[in-house]
Amino acid sequence: MEGLWPVAIKVLRQVMVQNVREKLIKRLQSEVIAWHRPCHHNVSQLFGIVHLSQSIGMVSPWCEHGTLCDYLEHFPA
């Protein structure tokens, strides 16, 4: 699998109402700014953005232990 890595896509939930695209873009911008700032080995890297048929998602590396809550449940501090 040279050059291929498993990834996770965080899709922003949206409700189909008028002006939802503008609201989704603003929310995406704030999410990307918040996620892009951290530069720490404990913070997952943001690879980029993907446009899906009905939404937009943020692409990051796949984490074997699932969500932070899943990880803490299996490996309590």
DSSP file (Angstrom, degrees, kcal/mol; ACC not computed):
  #  RESIDUE AA STRUCTURE BP1 BP2  ACC     N-H-->O    O-->H-N    N-H-->O    O-->H-N    TCO  KAPPA ALPHA  PHI   PSI    X-CA   Y-CA   Z-CA
    1    1 A M    >         0   0    0      0, 0.0     3,-2.0     0, 0.0     2,-0.2   0.000 360.0 360.0 360.0  44.0    0.0    0.0    0.0
    2    2 A E  T 3   +     0   0    0      1,-0.3     3,-0.1     3,-0.0     0, 0.0  -0.423 360.0   9.3 -63.2 127.7    2.7    2.4   -0.8
    3    3 A G  T 3  S+     0   0    0      1,-0.2     2,-0.4    -2,-0.2    -1,-0.3   0.457 108.6 103.4  82.9   0.5    1.3    6.0   -1.0
    4    4 A L    <   +     0   0    0     -3,-2.0    -1,-0.2     2,-0.0     0, 0.0  -0.963  42.7 174.1-120.0 133.8   -2.1    4.9    0.5
    5    5 A W        -     0   0    0     -2,-0.4     2,-0.2    -3,-0.1    -3,-0.0  -0.985  35.5-109.9-134.2 145.1   -3.2    5.6    4.0
    6    6 A P        -     0   0    0      0, 0.0    56,-1.8     0, 0.0     2,-0.3  -0.535  43.3-170.3 -70.0 141.3   -6.5    5.0    5.8
    7    7 A V  E     -A   61   0A   0     54,-0.3     2,-0.4    -2,-0.2    52,-0.0  -0.867  20.1-134.7-129.9 162.9   -8.2    8.3    6.6
    8    8 A A  E     -A   60   0A   0     52,-3.0    52,-2.5    -2,-0.3     2,-0.5  -0.919  14.4-152.8-113.3 145.3  -11.1    9.6    8.6
    9    9 A I  E     -A   59   0A   0     -2,-0.4     2,-0.8    50,-0.2    50,-0.2  -0.968   2.7-154.6-121.9 116.6  -13.6   12.1    7.2
   10   10 A K  E     -A   58   0A   0     48,-2.7    48,-2.2    -2,-0.5     2,-0.5  -0.809  16.5-159.5 -89.4 111.6  -15.4   14.4    9.7
   11   11 A V  E     -A   57   0A   0     -2,-0.8     2,-0.4    46,-0.2    46,-0.2  -0.796  13.6-129.5 -96.6 131.1  -18.6   15.4    8.0
   12   12 A L        -     0   0    0     44,-1.9    44,-0.3    -2,-0.5     2,-0.1  -0.655  25.3-124.3 -79.3 127.2  -20.3   18.5    9.2
   13   13 A R        -     0   0    0     -2,-0.4     2,-0.3    42,-0.1    -1,-0.1  -0.418  33.5-175.6 -69.6 145.5  -24.0   17.9    9.9
   14   14 A Q        -     0   0    0     -2,-0.1     2,-0.5     2,-0.0     7,-0.0  -0.990  22.5-140.0-143.0 152.3  -26.4   20.2    8.1
   15   15 A V        -     0   0    0     -2,-0.3     2,-1.7     5,-0.1     5,-0.0  -0.934  32.2-115.9-110.1 134.3  -30.1   20.8    7.9
   16   16 A M        +     0   0    0     -2,-0.5     2,-0.3     4,-0.0     3,-0.0  -0.520  66.2 128.2 -75.5  89.3  -31.7   21.4    4.6
   17   17 A V    >   -     0   0    0     -2,-1.7     3,-1.5     1,-0.0     4,-0.2  -0.856  67.8 -71.9-132.3 169.2  -32.9   25.0    5.0
   18   18 A Q  T 3  S+     0   0    0     -2,-0.3    -1,-0.0     1,-0.3     0, 0.0  -0.340 118.6  15.6 -62.8 144.2  -32.5   28.1    3.0
   19   19 A N  T 3> S+     0   0    0      1,-0.1     4,-1.7     3,-0.1    -1,-0.3   0.638  82.7 134.5  66.6  17.4  -29.0   29.7    3.2
   20   20 A V  H <>  +     0   0    0     -3,-1.5     4,-2.8     1,-0.2     5,-0.2   0.852  64.8  59.8 -65.7 -32.7  -27.6   26.4    4.6
   21   21 A R  H  > S+     0   0    0     -4,-0.2     4,-2.5     2,-0.2    -1,-0.2   0.928 105.6  46.4 -61.8 -45.5  -24.6   26.6    2.3
   22   22 A E  H  > S+     0   0    0      2,-0.2     4,-2.1     1,-0.2    -1,-0.2   0.909 114.5  47.6 -63.7 -42.0  -23.4   29.9    3.7
   23   23 A K  H  X S+     0   0    0     -4,-1.7     4,-2.3     2,-0.2    -2,-0.2   0.898 112.1  50.2 -65.2 -40.6  -23.8   28.7    7.2
   24   24 A L  H  X S+     0   0    0     -4,-2.8     4,-2.7     2,-0.2    -2,-0.2   0.901 109.6  50.7 -65.3 -41.3  -22.0   25.5    6.5
   25   25 A I  H  X S+     0   0    0     -4,-2.5     4,-2.5     2,-0.2    -2,-0.2   0.916 111.2  48.4 -63.5 -43.2  -19.1   27.4    4.8
   26   26 A K  H  X S+     0   0    0     -4,-2.1     4,-2.0     2,-0.2    -2,-0.2   0.910 113.3  47.5 -63.2 -41.8  -18.8   29.6    7.9
   27   27 A R  H  X S+     0   0    0     -4,-2.3     4,-2.3     2,-0.2    -2,-0.2   0.908 111.5  50.7 -65.7 -41.7  -18.9   26.6   10.2
   28   28 A L  H  X S+     0   0    0     -4,-2.7     4,-2.9     1,-0.2     5,-0.2   0.916 108.2  53.0 -61.5 -43.6  -16.3   24.8    8.1
   29   29 A Q  H  X S+     0   0    0     -4,-2.5     4,-2.4     1,-0.2    -1,-0.2   0.922 110.7  46.1 -59.1 -44.8  -14.0   27.9    8.2
   30   30 A S  H  X S+     0   0    0     -4,-2.0     4,-2.2     2,-0.2    -1,-0.2   0.889 113.5  49.4 -67.8 -37.3  -14.1   28.1   12.0
   31   31 A E  H  X S+     0   0    0     -4,-2.3     4,-2.5     2,-0.2     5,-0.2   0.928 112.7  47.1 -63.8 -45.8  -13.5   24.3   12.3
   32   32 A V  H  X S+     0   0    0     -4,-2.9     4,-2.9     2,-0.2     5,-0.2   0.910 112.3  49.3 -65.0 -42.7  -10.5   24.4    9.9
   33   33 A I  H  X S+     0   0    0     -4,-2.4     4,-1.5    -5,-0.2    -1,-0.2   0.934 114.0  45.8 -61.7 -45.5   -9.0   27.4   11.6
   34   34 A A  H  < S+     0   0    0     -4,-2.2    -2,-0.2    -5,-0.2    -1,-0.2   0.888 119.0  41.4 -65.0 -38.8   -9.3   25.8   15.0
   35   35 A W  H  < S+     0   0    0     -4,-2.5    -2,-0.2     1,-0.2    -1,-0.2   0.829 112.3  53.5 -79.1 -33.4   -8.0   22.4   13.8
   36   36 A H  H  < S+     0   0    0     -4,-2.9    -2,-0.2    -5,-0.2    -1,-0.2   0.815  97.9  65.7 -74.9 -30.4   -5.2   23.8   11.6
   37   37 A R  S  < S+     0   0    0     -4,-1.5    -1,-0.2    -5,-0.2    -2,-0.2   0.921  80.3  85.3 -60.3 -49.6   -3.6   25.9   14.4
   38   38 A P        -     0   0    0      0, 0.0     2,-0.3     0, 0.0    -4,-0.0  -0.287  50.3-178.5 -61.6 135.8   -2.4   23.2   16.7
   39   39 A C        +     0   0    0      6,-0.1     2,-0.3     3,-0.0     5,-0.1  -0.704  35.7 123.6-131.5  80.3    1.0   21.8   15.8
   40   40 A H    >   -     0   0    0     -2,-0.3     3,-1.8     3,-0.2     0, 0.0  -0.987  68.0-122.5-142.8 145.9    1.5   19.0   18.4
   41   41 A H  T 3  S+     0   0    0     -2,-0.3     4,-0.1     1,-0.3    -1,-0.0   0.683 112.8  55.7 -66.4 -16.2    2.2   15.3   18.2
   42   42 A N  T 3  S+     0   0    0      2,-0.1     2,-0.5     1,-0.0    -1,-0.3   0.460  94.7  79.9 -92.5  -1.8   -1.0   14.6   20.2
   43   43 A V  S <  S-     0   0    0     -3,-1.8    -3,-0.2    -8,-0.0    -8,-0.0  -0.921  87.3-116.8-109.5 127.5   -3.2   16.5   17.8
   44   44 A S        -     0   0    0     -2,-0.5     2,-0.2     1,-0.1    -2,-0.1  -0.283  32.1-113.6 -61.4 142.4   -4.3   14.8   14.6
   45   45 A Q        -     0   0    0     -4,-0.1     2,-0.7     1,-0.0    -1,-0.1  -0.511  18.0-129.9 -78.0 143.7   -3.2   16.4   11.4
   46   46 A L        -     0   0    0     -2,-0.2    14,-0.2     1,-0.2     3,-0.1  -0.866  22.7-176.8 -93.3 113.8   -5.7   18.0    9.0
   47   47 A F        -     0   0    0     12,-2.8     2,-0.3    -2,-0.7    13,-0.2   0.875  51.5 -79.8 -77.7 -38.8   -5.0   16.6    5.5
   48   48 A G  E     -B   59   0A   0     11,-1.2    11,-3.1     2,-0.0     2,-0.3  -0.992  47.6 -62.8 165.9-166.0   -7.6   18.7    3.7
   49   49 A I  E     -B   58   0A   0     -2,-0.3     2,-0.4     9,-0.2     9,-0.2  -0.878  33.0-161.7-117.3 144.4  -11.2   19.2    2.8
   50   50 A V  E     -B   57   0A   0      7,-2.8     7,-3.0    -2,-0.3     2,-0.7  -0.992  13.4-140.4-128.3 137.0  -13.4   17.0    0.7
   51   51 A H  E     -B   56   0A   0     -2,-0.4     5,-0.2     5,-0.2     2,-0.2  -0.863  24.1-169.4 -97.0 116.7  -16.7   18.0   -1.0
   52   52 A L        -     0   0    0      3,-2.4     3,-0.0    -2,-0.7     5,-0.0  -0.459  39.6 -93.0 -97.4 173.8  -19.3   15.3   -0.8
   53   53 A S  S    S+     0   0    0      1,-0.2    -1,-0.0    -2,-0.2     3,-0.0   0.873 120.5  11.3 -58.3 -40.2  -22.6   15.1   -2.6
   54   54 A Q  S    S+     0   0    0    -40,-0.0     2,-0.3     0, 0.0    -1,-0.2   0.364 131.6  14.3-120.3   3.9  -24.6   16.8    0.2
   55   55 A S        -     0   0    0     -3,-0.0    -3,-2.4   -42,-0.0     2,-0.4  -0.876  69.3-103.5-159.0-172.2  -21.9   18.1    2.6
   56   56 A I  E     - B   0  51A   0    -44,-0.3   -44,-1.9    -2,-0.3     2,-0.3  -0.973  31.1-166.9-128.9 143.0  -18.3   19.0    3.2
   57   57 A G  E     -AB  11  50A   0     -7,-3.0    -7,-2.8    -2,-0.4     2,-0.5  -0.916  18.7-130.6-132.2 159.2  -15.8   17.0    5.2
   58   58 A M  E     -AB  10  49A   0    -48,-2.2   -48,-2.7    -2,-0.3     2,-0.4  -0.924  24.6-141.1-109.0 132.1  -12.4   17.4    6.8
   59   59 A V  E     +AB   9  48A   0    -11,-3.1   -12,-2.8    -2,-0.5   -11,-1.2  -0.790  30.2 156.9-100.8 130.4   -9.8   14.6    6.1
   60   60 A S  E     -A    8   0A   0    -52,-2.5   -52,-3.0    -2,-0.4   -14,-0.2  -0.897  48.4 -72.6-140.7 168.9   -7.4   13.4    8.8
   61   61 A P  E     -A    7   0A   0      0, 0.0     2,-0.3     0, 0.0   -54,-0.3  -0.320  54.6-105.2 -62.7 148.5   -5.4   10.3    9.6
   62   62 A W        -     0   0    0    -56,-1.8     2,-0.6   -55,-0.0     3,-0.1  -0.596  30.2-146.0 -73.3 132.9   -7.4    7.3   10.7
   63   63 A C    >   -     0   0    0     -2,-0.3     3,-1.9     1,-0.1   -56,-0.0  -0.916   2.2-149.2-105.7 118.4   -6.9    6.6   14.5
   64   64 A E  T 3  S+     0   0    0     -2,-0.6    -1,-0.1     1,-0.3     3,-0.1   0.777  94.1  53.8 -56.7 -31.9   -7.0    2.9   15.4
   65   65 A H  T 3  S-     0   0    0      1,-0.3    -1,-0.3    -3,-0.1     9,-0.1   0.266 102.9-134.3 -93.6  13.2   -8.5    3.5   18.8
   66   66 A G    <   +     0   0    0     -3,-1.9    -1,-0.3     4,-0.1    -3,-0.0  -0.430  57.5   0.8  78.1-145.1  -11.5    5.5   17.6
   67   67 A T  S  > S-     0   0    0     -2,-0.1     4,-2.5    -3,-0.1     5,-0.2  -0.202  75.8-103.7 -75.6 169.2  -12.6    8.7   19.2
   68   68 A L  H  > S+     0   0    0      1,-0.2     4,-2.6     2,-0.2     5,-0.2   0.901 124.1  52.5 -59.6 -41.3  -11.0   10.3   22.2
   69   69 A C  H  > S+     0   0    0      2,-0.2     4,-1.8     1,-0.2    -1,-0.2   0.909 109.3  49.3 -62.4 -42.1  -13.8    9.0   24.4
   70   70 A D  H  > S+     0   0    0      2,-0.2     4,-1.8     1,-0.2    -2,-0.2   0.926 111.8  48.9 -60.6 -45.7  -13.3    5.4   23.1
   71   71 A Y  H  X S+     0   0    0     -4,-2.5     4,-2.7     1,-0.2    -2,-0.2   0.930 111.5  47.9 -61.7 -47.4   -9.5    5.7   23.7
   72   72 A L  H  < S+     0   0    0     -4,-2.6    -1,-0.2     1,-0.2    -2,-0.2   0.813 108.4  55.8 -66.4 -29.6  -10.0    7.0   27.3
   73   73 A E  H  < S+     0   0    0     -4,-1.8    -1,-0.2    -5,-0.2    -2,-0.2   0.901 116.9  35.3 -67.2 -39.9  -12.5    4.3   28.0
   74   74 A H  H  < S+     0   0    0     -4,-1.8    -2,-0.2     1,-0.2    -1,-0.2   0.774 130.7  31.8 -84.0 -28.5  -10.0    1.6   27.0
   75   75 A F  S  < S-     0   0    0     -4,-2.7    -1,-0.2    -5,-0.2    -2,-0.1  -0.618  80.9-166.5-130.4  71.4   -6.8    3.4   28.4
   76   76 A P              0   0    0      0, 0.0    -3,-0.1     0, 0.0    -4,-0.1  -0.257 360.0 360.0 -62.4 147.4   -7.8    5.5   31.4
   77   77 A A              0   0    0     -5,-0.1    -5,-0.0     0, 0.0    -2,-0.0   0.473 360.0 360.0 -72.3 360.0   -5.3    8.0   32.6
